[in-house]
Amino acid sequence: MGCCGMASSEQARPATACGAASGAPDDRIRTARLDLVPLAVSDADEMTDVLGDERLYAFVGGHPPTRAQLRARYARLVVGRSPDGAQQWRNWIARLRDGRAVGTVQATVTAAGRAAEISWVIGVAWQGQGLASEAAQGLVAWLASRGVRTITAHVHPDHRASATVAARAGLAPTDEMHDGEQVWRRDAP
C-alpha cells in the first residue's frame, strides 16, 4: 500500500449514494493540493509512468504494470462493482492542480455502504511531500460523509510511510493481520 487536507465542500449524501458508478461529477474529491478524479480507462496511459518504478512494489510485491495490463485492469474497475454486486469499487486518480497524475486512491465499499477498505499509492517522484496523507484524508472524509462507518486499510508492518498515512487519515492499528499486513481501522462513533 502506498498514499492531508480536507475533503471537498460538496454536500454529504446518504450512504446509498456511495454505490453510484464511478465518474459522477460529485464523485470528485478536492483537497488542499489535489483533485481526486474518478478513474477512466484512458488514465492508464499516464499512470503507466507514475506506477513504473520498481520501488513502489517493495512491500506489496509484483512489478510495474505495462500499459496494456493497466488498461485492462482499469476497464474492469470502472464498472464500479463486483460481478455479484456485493462490492462497490471506487477508484480515483490523484492529480495535482496542474492536472498531472501523481497516484491513486481506492475504496472497496461493502456491507450495504457501511464499510470500506481503502488503499493509496503515490508515485516515487512525488513521495515525501505529504500527498499520500492528503489523498487518504480526503478519501476517508468523503466516505464518512456518505455514511461509511468502518474504514480499514492493510499496511505492511515494515512500511512506516504507509503507517504514517493511515494514522494521519484517522485509522488506528489493530492486532489483526491479513496476508502479512496489519489491519488499520477507523470506526465512526
Backbone bond lengths (Angstrom), bond angles and torsions (degrees), N, CA, C in turn:
res aa  C-N    CA-C-N  psi(-1)  N-CA   C-N-CA  omega(-1)  CA-C   N-CA-C  phi
1 M - - - 1.434 - - 1.518 107.92 -
2 G 1.169 118.53 142.09 1.419 117.60 -179.83 1.550 111.15 -135.79
3 C 1.514 178.07 6.12 1.485 165.09 -136.19 1.495 118.04 -141.88
4 C 7.849 136.62 162.51 1.478 122.87 161.71 1.472 105.44 -136.42
5 G 0.878 130.15 162.56 1.434 126.83 179.19 1.502 111.19 139.65
6 M 1.304 114.71 -174.31 1.444 121.17 -176.50 1.528 109.21 -108.78
7 A 1.315 115.37 155.74 1.457 119.56 176.89 1.520 109.60 -69.66
8 S 1.296 114.74 167.59 1.455 119.74 179.88 1.512 110.48 -61.55
9 S 1.314 114.86 166.71 1.457 120.04 -178.26 1.518 112.11 -87.29
10 E 1.340 116.34 14.20 1.455 118.80 -179.52 1.517 110.58 -63.84
11 Q 1.319 115.83 157.06 1.457 121.54 -179.15 1.528 110.27 -73.03
12 A 1.319 116.03 142.25 1.462 120.78 177.39 1.519 109.27 -67.10
13 R 1.331 115.96 143.77 1.454 122.47 177.45 1.517 108.43 -119.08
14 P 1.302 118.26 162.01 1.457 120.13 176.90 1.524 111.20 -65.22
15 A 1.318 115.44 160.75 1.464 121.22 -176.41 1.518 112.16 -56.20
16 T 1.311 119.20 -33.61 1.449 120.41 -178.24 1.515 111.85 -61.94
17 A 1.316 118.67 -24.26 1.460 121.27 179.19 1.515 111.44 -68.31
18 C 1.314 117.54 -18.72 1.457 120.79 178.86 1.517 110.24 -63.55
19 G 1.316 117.12 -21.35 1.444 120.82 -177.47 1.509 115.08 -83.70
20 A 1.325 118.15 -3.60 1.456 120.07 179.10 1.521 109.70 -62.30
21 A 1.312 116.38 149.45 1.460 120.02 177.98 1.511 110.47 -61.61
22 S 1.319 116.43 145.61 1.454 120.71 178.90 1.512 109.87 -57.21
23 G 1.333 115.43 145.96 1.436 120.07 172.82 1.511 114.83 113.35
24 A 1.322 119.69 -9.29 1.453 120.55 177.15 1.531 108.46 -64.66
25 P 1.348 117.54 144.40 1.465 119.80 -176.23 1.518 113.80 -53.23
26 D 1.331 118.02 -35.75 1.459 118.96 -177.78 1.534 112.15 -83.47
27 D 1.325 117.05 8.50 1.458 120.94 174.69 1.519 111.77 -88.06
28 R 1.322 117.59 -6.05 1.467 120.97 175.44 1.516 108.67 -70.31
29 I 1.306 114.99 143.05 1.466 121.32 177.90 1.520 106.28 -121.84
30 R 1.314 116.15 129.07 1.462 120.84 -179.34 1.532 108.65 -114.25
31 T 1.310 116.16 129.55 1.464 122.01 175.69 1.532 107.45 -116.24
32 A 1.293 117.18 -172.89 1.465 120.67 -177.83 1.527 112.45 -57.64
33 R 1.332 116.90 -40.68 1.471 120.16 -176.41 1.512 114.94 -122.39
34 L 1.320 117.11 -5.99 1.463 120.87 -171.99 1.518 112.34 -124.84
35 D 1.316 114.49 151.61 1.457 122.75 164.43 1.513 105.57 -113.81
36 L 1.315 116.71 122.43 1.456 121.74 174.62 1.524 105.46 -95.60
37 V 1.325 115.17 111.00 1.459 122.42 -170.97 1.528 108.53 -109.34
38 P 1.344 117.67 132.04 1.466 119.08 179.69 1.529 111.77 -51.76
39 L 1.306 114.29 138.42 1.459 123.76 -177.57 1.526 111.79 -60.01
40 A 1.329 115.45 141.11 1.466 123.48 171.33 1.527 107.50 -130.48
41 V 1.310 117.17 151.89 1.463 120.75 179.87 1.524 110.31 -57.43
42 S 1.311 117.57 -37.33 1.462 121.63 -178.42 1.531 112.78 -63.95
43 D 1.339 118.44 -17.34 1.462 121.32 177.22 1.523 111.84 -65.35
44 A 1.316 117.34 -19.44 1.466 120.87 -178.10 1.516 111.88 -58.67
45 D 1.315 117.52 -34.36 1.457 120.36 -178.32 1.530 110.71 -59.74
46 E 1.328 116.92 -49.25 1.465 121.56 179.99 1.529 111.54 -74.25
47 M 1.317 117.18 -37.64 1.461 121.02 -175.34 1.518 112.94 -71.21
48 T 1.322 118.41 -22.29 1.460 120.15 176.40 1.526 110.35 -57.05
49 D 1.325 116.86 -40.62 1.468 120.41 177.68 1.526 111.50 -71.77
50 V 1.338 117.07 -42.89 1.470 121.21 -179.00 1.528 110.76 -60.15
51 L 1.321 116.58 -39.61 1.466 122.41 -176.37 1.528 112.64 -95.68
52 G 1.318 117.43 12.09 1.445 121.69 -172.04 1.511 117.43 -84.76
53 D 1.310 118.79 -1.66 1.463 121.36 -178.20 1.531 110.07 -91.47
54 E 1.325 116.11 124.28 1.477 121.96 -179.43 1.531 112.75 -54.33
55 R 1.334 117.74 -29.25 1.474 120.76 -177.45 1.527 112.40 -62.33
56 L 1.317 117.84 -23.52 1.469 120.53 178.74 1.525 112.14 -64.68
57 Y 1.316 117.19 -19.42 1.459 121.38 -172.60 1.530 112.91 -106.02
58 A 1.324 116.87 10.32 1.460 121.25 -177.09 1.529 112.37 -59.85
59 F 1.328 117.58 -37.93 1.464 120.54 -176.88 1.525 112.96 -99.44
60 V 1.314 117.68 -27.58 1.466 120.25 -175.44 1.522 113.09 -99.49
61 G 1.332 116.39 -12.05 1.455 120.09 -179.61 1.517 111.82 82.44
62 G 1.302 114.92 173.23 1.448 120.79 179.29 1.518 112.45 88.36
63 H 1.317 114.10 -168.94 1.458 122.01 -176.57 1.520 108.63 -139.54
64 P 1.313 116.65 162.89 1.467 118.74 177.48 1.528 110.97 -57.63
65 P 1.326 116.93 137.52 1.465 119.73 179.76 1.532 111.37 -76.54
66 T 1.304 115.03 151.85 1.460 119.71 171.44 1.531 107.80 -77.55
67 R 1.311 116.02 167.20 1.469 120.66 177.28 1.532 109.97 -59.08
68 A 1.314 117.66 -43.70 1.467 121.04 -179.80 1.530 111.26 -63.88
69 Q 1.324 117.36 -42.68 1.469 120.46 178.39 1.526 111.07 -63.13
70 L 1.318 116.29 -42.09 1.464 120.46 -178.90 1.531 110.62 -68.22
71 R 1.318 117.44 -40.58 1.473 120.18 177.46 1.537 110.21 -61.56
72 A 1.315 117.28 -42.67 1.468 120.61 178.87 1.530 110.74 -64.49
73 R 1.319 116.48 -43.10 1.470 120.31 178.39 1.526 110.87 -62.09
74 Y 1.327 116.41 -47.06 1.466 120.26 -179.33 1.527 111.03 -64.03
75 A 1.323 117.76 -35.08 1.468 120.72 177.06 1.527 110.68 -61.54
76 R 1.322 116.90 -37.68 1.479 120.31 176.77 1.522 110.67 -70.19
77 L 1.332 117.42 -40.86 1.461 121.18 -174.84 1.524 113.94 -72.13
78 V 1.329 117.85 -35.89 1.470 119.29 -176.35 1.526 112.67 -66.93
79 V 1.316 117.63 -12.59 1.459 120.84 174.38 1.531 109.18 -59.01
80 G 1.335 116.82 -33.63 1.460 121.22 173.81 1.510 116.71 89.75
81 R 1.314 117.46 -1.01 1.470 118.74 -179.56 1.528 109.52 -159.62
82 S 1.329 114.69 158.09 1.459 120.10 175.79 1.527 108.71 -71.21
83 P 1.336 117.39 160.46 1.471 119.86 -179.75 1.529 113.72 -55.45
84 D 1.336 117.04 -33.58 1.462 119.24 179.96 1.527 112.97 -88.13
85 G 1.329 117.66 -2.44 1.461 121.73 178.21 1.517 115.13 78.79
86 A 1.328 117.95 0.54 1.462 120.99 -177.10 1.527 112.60 -74.95
87 Q 1.319 116.94 -23.40 1.463 121.44 -179.34 1.527 109.85 -119.76
88 Q 1.320 114.94 139.49 1.458 121.39 171.12 1.520 106.49 -101.73
89 W 1.306 117.64 129.89 1.456 122.14 -179.39 1.514 108.58 -104.60
90 R 1.325 116.23 111.60 1.461 122.33 179.94 1.521 107.86 -112.30
91 N 1.318 116.67 122.44 1.466 122.22 -174.91 1.512 110.29 -136.17
92 W 1.325 115.87 136.86 1.454 122.20 179.93 1.526 110.23 -133.40
93 I 1.328 115.35 149.14 1.453 122.08 169.11 1.525 106.32 -94.90
94 A 1.325 117.00 128.32 1.464 121.89 175.87 1.523 107.31 -83.61
95 R 1.336 115.94 120.09 1.463 121.33 -177.99 1.525 110.40 -124.06
96 L 1.319 115.07 138.00 1.452 120.07 171.33 1.523 108.11 -67.55
97 R 1.322 117.40 164.78 1.458 120.74 -179.17 1.534 112.85 -58.26
98 D 1.332 117.62 -26.59 1.473 119.50 178.88 1.527 112.00 -80.29
99 G 1.350 117.13 2.00 1.452 121.83 176.19 1.514 115.49 96.01
100 R 1.342 118.12 -10.66 1.464 120.06 -179.31 1.519 111.27 -68.52
101 A 1.323 115.53 132.09 1.460 121.01 175.32 1.522 109.23 -74.52
102 V 1.348 115.87 136.65 1.468 120.87 179.00 1.523 112.29 -126.01
103 G 1.336 117.61 -9.18 1.461 119.35 -178.59 1.519 111.81 170.35
104 T 1.322 115.05 -164.88 1.464 121.32 179.70 1.522 110.09 -140.50
105 V 1.320 114.97 158.11 1.465 122.56 165.56 1.513 106.30 -133.25
106 Q 1.308 114.95 151.76 1.460 118.29 178.19 1.509 110.67 -148.74
107 A 1.326 114.44 156.73 1.462 121.97 177.18 1.516 108.04 -139.07
108 T 1.317 116.00 130.88 1.455 121.84 170.33 1.518 105.57 -102.97
109 V 1.322 115.86 111.20 1.462 122.26 -174.18 1.525 108.61 -97.93
110 T 1.343 115.07 131.72 1.467 121.67 -178.84 1.530 109.08 -135.43
111 A 1.317 115.31 -172.44 1.465 122.77 175.67 1.529 110.86 55.05
112 A 1.336 115.36 47.74 1.467 121.97 178.95 1.526 111.87 53.87
113 G 1.321 115.59 39.00 1.457 120.35 176.47 1.511 115.14 85.98
114 R 1.319 118.23 8.01 1.465 120.45 -176.90 1.525 113.63 -98.17
115 A 1.330 118.81 -11.39 1.464 121.66 -178.10 1.530 108.96 -137.19
116 A 1.332 115.26 148.49 1.469 119.89 177.62 1.521 109.42 -147.26
117 E 1.316 114.57 142.15 1.457 121.96 170.89 1.525 106.13 -107.63
118 I 1.325 116.20 127.35 1.457 119.94 -175.31 1.522 111.42 -114.55
119 S 1.332 114.68 160.59 1.458 121.03 172.17 1.520 108.09 -151.68
120 W 1.313 115.20 166.27 1.463 121.76 -177.64 1.512 108.61 -152.06
121 V 1.312 115.29 155.03 1.459 121.59 171.65 1.528 107.44 -153.48
122 I 1.291 115.10 133.58 1.467 122.18 176.01 1.526 106.44 -121.03
123 G 1.322 116.45 133.05 1.451 121.06 -179.90 1.517 112.03 -57.03
124 V 1.322 115.85 148.58 1.465 122.36 -175.41 1.531 111.82 -53.73
125 A 1.322 117.93 -39.15 1.463 121.25 -177.30 1.526 113.03 -63.11
126 W 1.339 117.93 -19.70 1.471 121.51 -176.66 1.522 112.55 -113.59
127 Q 1.321 117.66 5.82 1.468 120.03 179.88 1.523 110.50 -73.70
128 G 1.338 115.46 161.07 1.458 121.51 177.40 1.518 113.83 81.23
129 Q 1.330 117.62 10.89 1.462 122.11 -179.55 1.522 112.95 -115.26
130 G 1.333 116.78 4.69 1.461 120.31 -178.46 1.520 114.25 80.76
131 L 1.321 118.15 8.10 1.460 120.26 -178.12 1.526 112.53 -68.48
132 A 1.317 117.36 -36.59 1.471 119.94 178.18 1.521 110.12 -63.91
133 S 1.325 116.90 -44.71 1.465 120.23 178.35 1.518 110.73 -61.91
134 E 1.320 116.12 -43.96 1.464 120.38 -179.90 1.525 111.15 -61.51
135 A 1.314 116.84 -45.39 1.464 120.93 179.48 1.528 111.14 -64.26
136 A 1.321 117.25 -44.76 1.470 120.73 -179.25 1.526 111.14 -65.77
137 Q 1.317 117.30 -40.53 1.468 119.81 177.04 1.521 111.23 -62.29
138 G 1.329 116.16 -42.86 1.460 119.53 178.11 1.517 111.78 -62.31
139 L 1.322 116.51 -42.05 1.461 121.22 179.25 1.529 111.00 -63.93
140 V 1.333 117.25 -47.03 1.471 120.69 -179.72 1.528 110.55 -61.03
141 A 1.330 117.49 -43.32 1.467 120.57 178.97 1.532 110.70 -63.27
142 W 1.328 116.77 -41.04 1.461 121.21 179.31 1.528 110.37 -62.56
143 L 1.329 116.92 -47.30 1.461 120.66 178.97 1.527 111.37 -61.94
144 A 1.327 116.89 -45.78 1.467 120.62 -179.39 1.528 110.97 -61.53
145 S 1.330 117.30 -37.54 1.469 120.15 -179.92 1.525 111.97 -67.84
146 R 1.312 116.74 -14.49 1.458 121.79 178.82 1.524 112.49 -104.52
147 G 1.320 116.66 13.35 1.457 120.23 173.88 1.511 116.01 92.09
148 V 1.326 118.18 4.91 1.464 119.59 176.22 1.514 107.62 -71.87
149 R 1.321 116.79 122.55 1.462 120.89 -172.91 1.523 113.50 -98.19
150 T 1.323 117.84 -31.27 1.463 121.84 -179.42 1.523 108.52 -120.60
151 I 1.321 115.54 123.97 1.460 121.29 179.32 1.518 107.46 -123.91
152 T 1.324 116.01 128.57 1.463 120.88 179.97 1.527 110.15 -125.80
153 A 1.323 114.23 159.72 1.459 122.40 172.63 1.514 107.26 -146.11
154 H 1.307 116.70 149.57 1.464 122.34 177.02 1.520 107.37 -106.03
155 V 1.329 116.15 124.87 1.468 121.75 -176.01 1.523 109.06 -127.19
156 H 1.327 116.27 127.87 1.458 120.47 176.12 1.528 108.22 -59.52
157 P 1.337 118.76 134.49 1.472 120.99 -174.88 1.528 114.17 -60.82
158 D 1.323 118.72 -21.06 1.462 120.97 178.73 1.529 113.46 -96.92
159 H 1.319 117.03 -0.71 1.462 120.48 -176.91 1.531 109.22 -92.55
160 R 1.314 115.19 84.85 1.472 121.00 -175.68 1.521 112.46 -62.85
161 A 1.325 116.99 -38.71 1.467 119.43 -179.16 1.532 110.71 -61.59
162 S 1.336 117.88 -43.80 1.461 119.98 179.06 1.520 111.74 -68.97
163 A 1.323 117.81 -33.47 1.470 120.12 175.20 1.527 109.75 -63.20
164 T 1.308 117.36 -39.23 1.465 121.33 177.36 1.526 110.38 -64.38
165 V 1.321 117.19 -42.81 1.465 121.04 178.07 1.522 110.08 -60.65
166 A 1.322 117.00 -47.72 1.465 120.95 -179.31 1.532 110.70 -59.88
167 A 1.318 117.02 -44.32 1.473 120.75 179.56 1.527 110.84 -63.29
168 R 1.316 117.00 -44.02 1.469 120.07 179.47 1.519 112.17 -65.26
169 A 1.320 116.66 -25.84 1.465 121.17 178.05 1.526 111.80 -83.73
170 G 1.332 117.00 0.75 1.459 120.47 176.41 1.506 115.53 93.41
171 L 1.331 117.55 9.53 1.456 121.08 177.98 1.526 109.11 -92.57
172 A 1.308 116.53 152.17 1.464 122.13 179.38 1.530 108.95 -122.33
173 P 1.331 116.86 145.56 1.468 119.08 179.26 1.527 110.97 -67.82
174 T 1.322 114.83 146.44 1.464 121.08 174.99 1.522 107.95 -115.46
175 D 1.312 116.49 176.32 1.465 121.34 175.02 1.526 111.54 -85.14
176 E 1.312 116.62 -3.48 1.465 122.05 -176.35 1.533 110.69 -80.64
177 M 1.336 114.74 136.04 1.464 121.32 175.77 1.523 107.93 -118.26
178 H 1.330 115.89 145.25 1.458 121.16 177.78 1.526 107.84 -140.72
179 D 1.309 117.17 117.48 1.466 122.57 -178.57 1.531 112.15 50.80
180 G 1.330 116.18 43.76 1.460 121.32 176.88 1.514 114.89 78.94
181 E 1.321 117.96 4.88 1.457 121.58 178.86 1.521 110.33 -116.59
182 Q 1.326 115.22 146.27 1.460 120.98 178.90 1.527 109.31 -81.73
183 V 1.328 115.45 136.07 1.456 120.57 177.68 1.526 108.44 -85.79
184 W 1.320 115.73 127.34 1.456 123.73 173.72 1.517 106.42 -106.48
185 R 1.351 116.92 144.41 1.479 119.72 -172.46 1.531 110.79 -141.92
186 R 1.338 112.93 147.01 1.468 122.23 170.36 1.513 106.04 -131.45
187 D 1.338 115.90 120.52 1.456 121.09 175.72 1.523 108.49 -110.51
188 A 1.331 115.62 131.07 1.462 119.61 177.26 1.520 108.74 -66.21
189 P 1.330 116.41 146.49 1.466 119.62 179.24 1.525 112.25 -65.36
